[in-house]
Amino acid sequence: MANTTTAPHDDPALVAAFEARIAAGESIEPKDWMPERYRRQLTRMMSQHAHSEIVGMLPEGNWITRAPSLRRKLSLIAKVQDEAGHGLYIYCGTETLGVDRHELVNQLLDGKAKYSSIFNYPTLSFSDVGVIGWLVDGAAIVNQTILAKTSYGPYARAMIRICKEENFHKRQGFELCAHLAKGTPAQQAMVQESLNRFWWPSLMMFGPSDTDSPNSGELLRWKVKRKTNDELRQRFVNLTVPQVQALGLTLPDPDLTFDEATGNWTFGAIDWDEFQQVISGNGPCNHERLAARRKAHNDGEWVRAAATAYAAKRASASTEAA
């Protein structure tokens, strides 16, 4: 089997020195030498993260005009704005790896890039907004707090800032779900129905099981990741089950039990066939999400053109003044 860790032009001595730095827990910075495979893996992982933030604006943004109160509307606008900022922040991070963000955006618009599978599910009621904040951002926090210790410095520093905002988003979502869970029977039924639909897709967010994850081995060895997909998924379940119980709700998993020996909540089998269908572009809203992104990109062409013309005008004026 071919060695996929070291590119043909990577100097073995440089690779050994790089591996020693990783083993010692040092942070890798943009100007440091790194194996080409490490650069490619980071680019893939960071671009998927950035795409997820941008596409993730759509399911909740769909409810801004229909939010039931001014308070809920303002909270939702602020959250969607935060997600846009997160995407931009991480796209900037990929540029430290020598990648043009416009190339990454084009890959997304062309349907060649992946993003989190969770955002290809519809938001059918306003309670979905709360459940997404609670579960989806909660799952993101579990993953991203570990990424705050990743071996690549710019990515780690970005996660510190992003996690602070994601924690606020989770609290917003949980507060909305708690309000509904204590409300009328119709409100209780609505939030329970949302929880039923988003529970399993939330568990899929952590990626395939460790036995089926093609990239985890390298990412763990290089300390890009510090925990496996299954370890992070288990932590999320352990944190979330008591919250569900506190709200008087139930999870759609008849196999959910508490293991006294391990202190873990064991859960039923995830439908990995569904996961593969969604990440392959055949989810409930894949085509809708990409169509919305393409429309937004095309509608914003005049803004990009105006900004480019203004920058050129300023540069010309500067040259003339000099």
N, C-alpha and C positions, 0 to 999 in steps of 0.2 A: 504494500500500500504506500502511495506517495506521501511524503511528509508535508502536511498542509500548514505546519506551524512556521516554517522558515521559507521565505521567498528565495528564488535562485540567486538573487544578487545580494542577499543579506550576508555580511561578513560573520563567520562563526564566532570570532573573538568579540565582535560587538554584541552579538546575540547573547553570549555568555555573560558579558558585563551587564547587559540589560536585565537578564534573568536574575543576576545577583542583586541588582538594585530593587527589583520587585520583591525578592525574597526578604530583603532587609526592611521592607515597608516604606521605601522612598516613593515620593510623588514624581510622576513623569510630567514634564512640562512641554509646551509646544516646540521649543527649540532643541529639546533633547533628542538624541537619536532613538529611534524605535523600530522594531521589525515591521516590515510592510504589512504582514498579517495582522499585527496589533492595530495598526492604523486603519486597516480595512474593517476589522471587527468593531472598533470604536465608531467609525463612520456609519456603519450599518445600524448599530445600536442607538446612537445619538439621533440619527436622522429619523428612525422609526419613532423615537420618543417625541421629537419635534413635530412630526406629522400627526401623531396622536393628539398632541395639544391643540393643533389647528383644527383637525377634523372634529375633535371633542367639543368644540364650540357649538357645533350644529345641533345636536340633540336638545340641548338646553336653550340655545338661542331661539329655537322654534317656539318657545313658550314666553318670551319676553313680552310680546304684545298682549298675551292672554293671561298674564299673572293676575291673581285675584285681588291684589291690593298694591298700593304704591310702594309700601315697604318691601313686598316680595319682588316687585319689578326692579327696584333699585338694587337689591341684593343680587338678583340674577344678572343684571347688566354688569355689575362690578365683578362678578365671578367670571363671566364670559370674557370680559376685558383682561382679567388676570391670565386666563388661558392663552389668549393671543400673545401676551407678553412672555409667557413661558416658552411658547413656540419660537418666538423671535430670539429669545435668550439662548436657547439650545441650538438653533440654526447658526447663530454667531459662534457658538462653541465648536461646531463642526468646521467652521472656516479656519480655526486654529490648526486643523489637520490638513489644510491645503485644499479644501473642497469649496467650490462655489455654491452658495446657498440656492442660487437660481437653478442650478443643475438638479439639486435635490427637490426643489419645488416642482420642476418639470417632470421628474420621475413620479412624483405623487399624482400630478394631473394626468399623466399618461397611463396611470394604473399599474406602474411597474414597482412601486414602493409599497411596503406594508406599514400598517399602523395598528393600534390596539383593536382587537376584535370587538370589544364591548361597544364601540361607537357605531357599529353596524346594526344595532337593535333600535327599534322605534321607541319614542316617548309618547305613550298613548294618553297619559293623564298628567295633571300637574304634580301629583305625588311622585311621579317618576323623577322629577327634578330633585326632590328630597332624597330619594333612594340613591340616585346617582351621586349626590354629594356625600352621602353617608357611606355607601359601599364602594363606589368606583374611586372616589378620592381617598377613601380609607385604604383601599388596596394599593393605590398609588403611593401613599405615605409609607406603608410597610416596605414597599420595594425601594422607594427613593431615599429613605433614611439610611438604608444600607449603601446606596449609591453615593451618599455624601462621604463615604470612606473609600470610594473607588480609587484605583491607582492613577487615573489621569486627572491632573490637577484642575483644569478648567471645568470639567464635568462635575467633579466633586464640589467645587465652590458654587456652581450653579444650583446644585441640589440643595445646598444649605438655604439659599434664598427661596427657592421654589417650595421646599417643604413647609416653611413658615406660612406661606399663603395657602397651601393645600390643607394644612391643619385647620385654618379658618374656614375653608370650603366644607370640610367634613363636619365641623360644628354647625355650620349653617344647615346642611342637609339633615343632620340628626335632629336639630331643633324643629325643622319643618315636619319630619316624620313623627316626632314626639307629640307635636301639636295635633296632627291628624289622628294619631293612635288614641288620644284622649278625647277626641271629638265625637261627632255623631256616628251612629252605626254606619252610615254611608261613607263617611270619611275613614273610619276604621277599615272598612272593606276595601276602599280604594288603595290605602297604603299597603295593606296586606297583599293585594293583587299585584302591586308594583314590586314588592319584595319577592313574591313568587317568581316573577318573570326575570328579575335581574340577579338573583342569587347565583345560579349556575354560571351565567356569563361572567360574573365577577370573579368566580374561582378560576375561570379559563384565562383571565387577564395575566396570570403569572406565567403563562406559557405551558408547553407540553410537559408531561411527567419527565423526571430526570432521565429515565431509561430511554426516552425518545427525543431528547433535546440535543441537536447536533452541535451546538456552539458552547454549551455550558462548561465542558471540560477545559477548553482553552481560556474562557473568560474567568473561571475560578482560579486557574493556575496563574494567570496574569493579574489576579486581584482586581479585575474590572468589576466582577461580581464577587461578593463575599459569602453569599448564601445561595443554595440551590433553589430552583423553582418550587420544588415540593416543600422545602423548609419554609420559604416565604409564604406559601399558600397555607401551610399549617398554622403559622403565626397569625395570619389574617383570620382564619376560622376561630382560633382560640380567643382572639380579641373581640370578635363580632358576636359570637353566640350569646355571651352574657348581656350585650347591649340589646339584642333581639328580645331576650327574656325580660329585660327591664321595661321594655315598651309593651309587653303583653302580646307580642306578635309571635308567629311560628315560622320556621324555615321549611321549605318544600323538600325535605329529605327524611324519609322514614327510617333511614339507617343511621341517623345522627345519634351518637352515644358518647358519654364521657368515659374515658379510660383512666381509672384511678391510678393504675401503675405508672403511666407515662405523664399524666396530667394534661393530656391532649383530648380534644374533641375529635373523634373519628367520624368521617363522613362517607357518603355513598359514592358510587362510581360516577365520574364525570363523562359526559358524552363527547368523546374526543372526535368522533365523526362529524358532529355539528361544528366543533371548533375548526376542523380542517376545511369544512365547507365555507365557513365565514372568512377565514384568512385567505382562502383561494378566490374570493370575490363573489361568492354565492350566498351571502347572508341576506337577511331581510331588507337591509337598506344600503348595501354596498354601492349600487348604481346611483341611488339617490344622493348619497353623500358626495361621491366624486362629481356628479353633475352640478351640485351646489357649489363645490369648490371651483370647478371650471368656470361657472357663471360669474362668481365673485372675482376670479382672476381676470376674466375678459372685461368685466364692467369696470375694473380698476385700471385698465390700460392707460386711460387718459391721465390718471394721477401719476403713474410712473413716468409717462412721457413729459408731463409738466415739471416733475421734480428733476428729471435729467436735463431738460432745457434750462431750468433755473440754475442748476449747478454749473452748466457750461457757460452761462451768462456771467455768473460770479467769477468763474475762473478766468474768463476773457477780460473782465474789468480789472481783475487783480494784476494780470499780465500787463495791461496797458498802463496801469498806475505805476508799476515797477519800471 
